[in-house]
């Protein structure tokens, strides 16, 4: 049975009970029924019954973050994740977007999934940040007037330093316990290279040989979650080929890990690839998930720091990884973990959402920043590059002096005995 053949059953699972409403970010913001999961499912049913995709209908679908909080909260087991991805694929096939929308989308999807293009952007972006033009452009509001999406892209870019190059293999420290492949990611690899370096060191210190294929590409997450199915399948096939020889693939980006675990569904109708995709999905682990499965061996040294842990949507809701990062952080001596209010409400990043829906994303980012600031933490810990950029931007806007780091960087600082100040400086 194809995905489209299964659509009526998926739609009928929703009983319109409303349990999803308090967890849906756009419903929380606006209280608009058609911007809730059950409202969007109603629109999906209309389309399935023959109603063409109108502009207002597509706008409600575009406003969905795809955060999957509704999937977690639904008592009826509605697979909204599959529904919104199928609907977005229909939108891409059937709905003619404006020239401005098409140009923005093509720019995003021809840049972010390609490491060489991102790498080429690093030099000019670093020069721009160091020149002082960044402050001038932001004060002028010029980009905001030209394009709110371009202004959001400029604001979100993290401060860029030198990018350390990782070798193709990092040897285990001490007795080898496992051999793992490591996905470096696109945005993670070029905008947060320190996270990848920390991930490789932590895995090595825990006894893993780390294989880092040099020619790995995009996993397809941005394309998959935006309805660009064929593009996502092409990226998925290449990723399957790249990592087929390793027993476990460790991923340190929530959106990427979620996409790779979905390969089994993405390539289910392809007889040549379905079995290989199923096998890779089964071998994919988030970094925190894998480290807890492996069990600790390296000594944790004290880190006297108070952290707030942020649940990335594609980690908590899509992968069900919640307790493992907290377990890893809590095992570090003298480190205190504080919880953030409204943890299930998305920060507004959601892959490309903060680029295509900058106003709504900004509201959600500000809401998250208020809740993070209220914890009194010195450091925010997140496990997704999009979340890190989104919340760091909102914290700066609020004037909150809170650094942002990845779980891997906190573990790395503890295992290497770097101390609190070095960790905070790396996360700033």
C-alpha positions in Angstrom: 0.0 0.0 0.0 1.4 3.4 -1.0 1.4 6.4 1.4 -1.4 8.1 -0.6 -3.5 4.9 -0.3 -3.1 5.0 3.4 -4.2 8.6 3.7 -7.9 8.1 4.5 -7.1 5.8 7.4 -4.6 8.3 8.8 -7.1 11.1 8.5 -9.8 9.1 10.2 -7.6 8.4 13.2 -8.2 12.0 14.4 -11.3 12.3 16.6 -10.9 16.1 17.0 -10.7 15.9 20.8 -8.4 18.9 21.3 -5.7 17.4 23.4 -3.2 18.7 20.9 -4.3 22.3 21.2 -2.2 23.4 24.3 1.0 21.9 22.8 0.6 23.4 19.3 2.9 26.5 19.0 0.8 28.3 16.4 -2.5 27.6 18.3 -0.8 28.8 21.5 0.2 32.1 19.7 -3.0 32.9 17.8 -5.9 30.7 19.1 -6.9 30.1 15.5 -8.6 26.7 14.9 -7.2 26.3 11.4 -3.7 26.8 12.8 -4.1 23.8 15.1 -3.4 20.2 14.2 -7.1 19.2 14.2 -7.9 22.2 12.1 -5.2 21.4 9.6 -6.4 17.8 9.5 -9.9 19.1 8.6 -8.3 21.0 5.7 -6.4 17.9 4.7 -9.7 16.0 4.6 -11.2 18.7 2.4 -8.3 18.4 0.0 -8.6 14.5 0.0 -12.3 14.9 -0.9 -11.4 16.9 -4.0 -11.0 20.5 -2.8 -8.1 22.2 -4.6 -5.3 23.7 -2.6 -6.2 27.3 -2.2 -3.9 30.1 -1.0 -5.4 30.4 2.5 -5.4 26.6 2.9 -1.7 26.4 2.0 -0.9 29.3 4.3 -2.3 27.3 7.3 -0.1 24.3 6.2 2.9 26.6 5.8 2.4 28.0 9.3 2.8 24.5 10.8 6.2 24.1 12.3 6.2 20.3 12.0 7.3 20.1 15.6 5.4 16.9 16.4 4.3 18.0 19.9 0.8 17.1 18.8 2.0 13.5 18.1 3.3 13.2 21.6 0.1 14.6 23.2 -2.5 12.7 21.0 -4.3 9.9 22.9 -5.6 8.5 19.6 -2.2 7.9 18.0 -2.7 10.2 15.1 0.3 10.2 12.8 0.3 13.9 12.2 4.0 13.7 11.2 3.2 11.6 8.2 0.1 13.6 7.4 1.9 17.0 7.3 4.8 15.6 5.2 2.4 14.1 2.7 0.4 17.3 2.6 3.5 19.4 2.0 4.5 17.1 -0.8 1.1 17.8 -2.4 1.6 21.5 -1.9 5.0 21.3 -3.7 3.4 19.4 -6.6 0.1 21.2 -7.0 0.3 24.8 -5.6 1.9 27.6 -7.7 3.8 29.8 -5.3 4.7 33.5 -6.0 7.9 34.3 -7.8 9.3 35.8 -4.5 8.4 32.6 -2.6 10.0 30.4 -5.2 13.2 32.5 -5.3 13.6 32.3 -1.5 12.9 28.6 -1.4 15.3 27.8 -4.2 18.0 29.9 -2.6 17.6 28.0 0.7 17.4 24.5 -0.8 20.3 25.2 -3.1 22.5 26.4 -0.3 22.0 24.7 3.1 22.1 21.1 2.0 25.4 21.5 0.2 28.6 21.6 2.3 30.9 23.1 -0.4 28.5 26.0 -0.9 28.1 26.6 2.9 31.9 26.4 3.2 32.3 29.0 0.5 30.0 31.3 2.4 32.0 31.1 5.6 34.8 33.4 4.5 32.7 36.3 3.4 30.4 35.9 6.4 33.4 35.9 8.8 34.7 39.1 7.1 31.3 40.7 7.4 31.0 39.8 11.1 34.5 41.2 11.9 34.2 44.3 9.8 31.5 45.9 12.0 29.1 46.0 9.1 26.9 43.5 11.0 26.0 46.1 13.6 25.5 48.8 11.0 23.2 46.7 8.9 21.1 45.6 11.9 20.7 49.2 13.2 19.7 50.4 9.8 16.9 47.9 9.4 17.8 47.8 5.7 17.6 44.0 5.3 14.3 43.9 7.2 12.8 46.3 4.6 14.2 44.3 1.7 13.2 40.9 3.0 12.3 39.7 6.5 13.5 36.3 5.6 17.0 37.5 4.6 17.1 39.6 7.7 16.3 36.5 9.8 19.0 34.6 8.0 21.6 37.3 8.8 20.5 37.5 12.5 20.6 33.8 13.0 24.2 33.3 11.7 26.4 32.4 14.7 29.8 34.1 15.2 32.2 32.2 13.1 35.8 31.3 14.0 38.3 28.9 12.4 36.8 25.5 11.6 38.8 22.5 12.8 39.2 19.8 10.2 38.3 16.3 11.4 40.3 13.3 10.2 38.4 10.4 8.6 39.1 8.2 11.6 39.5 9.1 15.3 40.9 6.2 17.3 39.4 5.0 20.6 41.2 5.9 23.8 42.2 2.8 25.7 40.5 -0.5 24.8 38.1 -0.2 21.9 34.5 -0.9 22.7 32.8 -0.2 19.4 33.2 1.3 15.9 30.7 4.0 15.0 30.1 6.2 12.0 29.5 9.9 12.6 27.3 12.2 10.6 28.8 15.7 10.5 25.7 17.4 9.0 25.5 20.5 6.9 24.8 23.5 9.2 26.3 21.6 12.1 29.5 20.9 10.1 30.1 24.4 8.9 28.5 26.7 11.4 29.1 24.6 14.6 32.3 22.6 13.8 33.3 22.7 17.5 30.3 20.5 18.2 31.5 17.8 15.8 35.0 18.0 17.2 33.6 17.6 20.7 31.4 14.7 19.6 34.3 12.8 18.1 36.4 13.3 21.2 33.7 12.2 23.6 33.0 9.0 21.6 36.8 8.3 21.4 37.2 8.9 25.2 34.3 6.4 25.8 36.2 3.8 23.8 34.8 4.2 20.2 36.7 4.2 17.0 34.9 7.0 15.1 34.6 6.8 11.3 33.9 10.2 9.7 33.5 9.7 5.9 35.0 12.6 4.1 32.6 12.7 1.2 29.4 12.4 3.2 26.6 14.8 2.1 23.3 16.1 3.4 21.0 13.6 5.0 17.9 15.2 3.4 16.2 16.4 6.6 15.4 19.9 5.3 14.0 18.5 2.0 12.0 15.7 3.7 10.4 18.0 6.2 9.5 20.6 3.5 7.7 18.2 1.1 10.6 17.9 -1.4 10.3 14.2 -1.6 12.4 13.3 -4.6 15.2 15.5 -3.4 15.0 13.9 0.0 15.1 10.4 -1.5 18.3 11.3 -3.5 20.0 12.5 -0.3 18.8 9.5 1.6 20.2 7.0 -0.9 23.6 8.7 -0.9 23.6 8.6 3.0 22.7 5.0 3.0 25.6 4.2 0.7 28.0 6.3 2.7 27.3 4.6 6.1 26.4 1.1 5.0 29.6 -0.4 6.3 29.4 0.7 9.9 27.4 -0.9 12.7 26.1 2.3 14.3 25.6 5.8 13.0 25.8 8.5 15.7 24.1 11.8 14.9 24.4 14.9 17.0 21.7 17.0 15.2 18.1 16.2 16.2 16.6 17.0 12.8 19.1 14.9 11.0 18.7 11.9 13.3 14.9 12.1 12.9 15.2 12.1 9.1 17.5 9.2 9.0 15.2 7.2 11.3 12.5 8.0 8.8 14.4 6.5 5.8 12.5 3.2 6.3 9.3 5.1 5.4 10.8 7.5 2.8 12.2 4.6 0.7 9.6 2.0 1.5 8.2 1.9 -2.0 11.6 1.5 -3.6 12.4 -2.2 -3.9 16.1 -1.6 -4.5 16.5 0.6 -1.5 13.8 -0.2 1.0 15.7 -3.0 2.8 18.9 -1.0 2.9 17.1 2.1 4.2 15.3 0.0 6.9 18.7 -1.3 8.1 20.3 2.1 8.3 17.3 3.5 10.2 17.6 0.7 12.7 21.3 1.5 13.2 20.9 5.3 13.6 21.3 6.7 17.1 21.3 10.2 18.6 24.5 10.9 20.5 22.9 11.0 23.9 20.8 7.9 23.1 24.0 6.0 22.1 26.1 7.1 25.0 23.5 5.9 27.5 23.2 2.6 25.7 27.0 2.2 25.7 27.3 3.1 29.4 30.0 5.5 30.8 33.6 4.5 31.1 35.6 7.8 31.1 35.9 9.8 34.3 33.5 12.7 34.7 35.4 15.7 36.3 33.4 18.4 38.2 31.8 21.2 36.3 30.3 23.8 38.7 27.8 25.2 36.3 24.0 25.6 36.2 22.4 24.6 32.9 19.0 24.7 31.4 18.3 21.8 29.0 16.2 22.5 25.9 14.2 19.6 24.3 14.7 19.9 20.6 11.4 18.9 19.0 12.9 16.4 16.6 14.7 14.8 19.5 11.9 14.7 22.1 8.8 14.3 19.9 10.1 12.6 16.8 12.7 10.3 18.3 11.4 10.0 21.9 14.9 10.9 23.3 14.2 12.9 26.5 15.7 11.2 29.5 19.1 10.3 28.0 20.5 13.9 27.7 19.4 14.7 31.2 20.9 11.5 32.5 24.3 12.3 30.9 24.2 15.9 32.2 23.1 14.9 35.7 26.0 12.4 36.0 28.6 15.3 35.8 29.7 16.2 39.3 28.6 19.7 40.5 26.6 20.4 37.4 22.9 21.4 38.1 20.2 20.9 35.5 17.2 23.2 35.5 14.0 22.6 33.6 12.5 25.2 31.2 8.8 26.0 31.4 6.6 25.0 28.4 9.2 22.5 27.2 6.9 21.1 24.6 6.4 24.5 22.9 8.8 24.8 19.9 11.4 27.5 19.9 10.4 28.5 16.4 13.5 27.2 14.5 11.9 24.0 13.0 14.4 23.5 10.1 13.6 26.3 7.6 10.6 27.7 9.5 12.4 30.7 11.0 13.5 31.7 7.4 10.1 31.2 5.7 7.9 32.4 8.7 10.2 34.8 10.4 7.5 36.8 12.3 5.9 33.7 13.9 9.3 32.2 14.6 10.4 35.4 16.3 7.4 35.3 18.6 8.2 31.7 19.6 11.9 32.5 20.0 11.1 35.4 22.4 8.7 33.2 24.3 11.4 30.5 24.7 14.0 33.1 25.7 11.8 34.4 28.5 11.4 30.8 29.8 15.1 30.1 29.5 16.1 33.3 31.3 13.7 32.5 34.1 15.6 29.4 35.0 18.6 31.5 36.2 20.9 29.2 34.3 24.4 30.3 33.1 24.3 28.0 30.1 21.6 26.6 27.8 22.2 23.1 26.5 20.5 22.1 23.2 21.1 19.3 20.7 20.1 20.8 17.4 22.0 23.6 15.5 18.7 25.3 14.4 17.6 25.5 18.0 20.9 26.8 19.2 20.9 29.6 16.6 17.2 30.5 17.2 17.4 30.7 21.0 20.8 32.4 21.1 19.4 35.1 18.8 16.3 35.5 21.0 18.4 35.6 24.2 20.6 38.4 22.6 17.5 40.3 21.7 16.4 40.1 25.3 19.8 41.1 26.6 20.2 37.8 28.5 23.8 36.8 29.3 23.3 33.1 28.8 25.7 31.0 26.7 24.5 28.2 24.4 26.3 24.8 24.0 25.6 21.3 22.7 25.4 18.3 25.1 28.6 17.0 23.4 30.5 20.2 24.4 29.4 19.9 28.0 30.5 16.2 28.2 33.8 17.1 26.4 34.5 19.8 29.0 33.9 17.4 31.9 35.9 14.5 30.4 38.8 16.7 29.6 38.7 18.7 32.8 38.4 22.0 31.0 36.4 23.7 33.8 33.4 26.0 33.9 35.0 29.2 32.4 36.3 27.4 29.3 32.9 25.8 28.7 31.0 29.1 29.0 33.5 30.8 26.7 33.1 28.0 24.1 29.3 28.3 24.3 29.3 32.1 24.0 
